[in-house]
Amino acid sequence: MNRRDLIRASAALGLSTVAGRVWAAPKADARLLVVFLRGAYDAANVVIPTGSEFYYRSRPNLAIAKPDATDPKAALALDADWSLHPALRETLLPLYAKGQAAFLPFAGTDDLTRSHFETQDTIEMGQTVGAARDYNSGFMARLAAELTRVRPIAFTDQMPLIFRGVETVPNIAINGVGKPGIDDRQARLIAAMYSDTKLAAAVTEGFRVRDAVYHTISDHAGQADRGAVSPKGFELSARRIGRLMRETFNLGFVDVGGWDTHVNQGAGTGYLADRLGELGRGLAGFVEEIGPGWSDTVVVVLSEFGRTFRENGSRGTDHGHGSVYWILGGGVRGGRIAGPQVRTDEAHLFQNRDYPVLSDYRGLLSGLFRRLYGLDQASLRRIFPSADPADLALL
């Protein structure tokens, strides 16, 4: 039975978590979670070039105040030139101070469309811009194919492009997990129906993954009902993800929306600040749930592109180019602004409007994968064709 028939059979069973093969249980502790901020977050107001007077001239309404210990709305100094949004004071700043977070400005892709969907597809596929596109080949699916001890999962409602590949990867919407519609008796009957077919292993694995996710999340929800965590938004989702990746999965993807801030974006407070607060609490919760495994975990936070450096007439920002990526982890060589950089001034804007891209994300991630997994050049080229790994010594 071919892959398409397998997917159809899985859908007929109502099992979005059915896998195309029985994945070998991971023996190594290395975990990778990719967090995609869909909508293009305004990187310049998150990792802020407070050493640039041009930044303050460009954003008369949106600029975050320079670091000031007496001002709770002021930026939080990272080094002499860069600062962090105050909404991340209690969550990301402590990781940075412990050397467990690095920020990479001027990162992104050579896709110049400034289209959300086009550039999201470009990043998720990880293929050469301008070449023929294969929409059934995402870079995390290709990464999984190169790893021998991997249990991948997408924490999404539908299978994301990034995980499309030869093998079917489990996916489940972490916010929408409810009691399974098929009970244990029915599951055994269905498994028995397929016991003598090529789908037997996939069906059995699908029910196993479904039950593991449900029980992990429902157990955690019971703890939350006693006041352990807030039951809202990404914070709770990230804790669930952390629990699942601590116990079962070691290669994950999740996307978070709400970052397309054309109007009334806010500065030290407001819409963007609120979204950052939720994201930061979620990531901090993920770290807590991973526990001691944090030392062998890497989280990559990225977005399709940055936003215009100058604010627009609606007190927001428009579609841009270069962004800032985050690399978090207990073993990350952080506490620094990493990667190639230029002065944040008018002369160095891309097309006189955006951050330039100095670190292509394929090279950046390729170098990270080489250090994290020990992959050779041939494997890295299969993951990111035509991209040379950039070793930024992040691990």
Secondary structure as UniProt FT lines:
FT   HELIX           3..13
FT   TURN            16..17
FT   STRAND          31..37
FT   TURN            38..39
FT   HELIX           43..45
FT   STRAND          47..48
FT   TURN            50..51
FT   HELIX           53..58
FT   TURN            60..62
FT   TURN            69..70
FT   TURN            72..73
FT   STRAND          76..77
FT   STRAND          83..84
FT   HELIX           86..88
FT   TURN            89..91
FT   HELIX           92..97
FT   TURN            98..99
FT   STRAND          101..108
FT   HELIX           116..125
FT   TURN            129..130
FT   TURN            135..136
FT   HELIX           139..146
FT   STRAND          152..154
FT   HELIX           161..163
FT   HELIX           174..176
FT   HELIX           184..193
FT   TURN            194..196
FT   TURN            198..199
FT   HELIX           200..225
FT   TURN            226..227
FT   HELIX           233..247
FT   STRAND          251..256
FT   HELIX           271..290
FT   HELIX           291..296
FT   STRAND          297..303
FT   TURN            313..314
FT   STRAND          323..329
FT   TURN            330..331
FT   STRAND          336..337
FT   HELIX           346..348
FT   TURN            351..353
FT   STRAND          359..360
FT   HELIX           361..373
FT   HELIX           377..383
FT   TURN            385..386
//
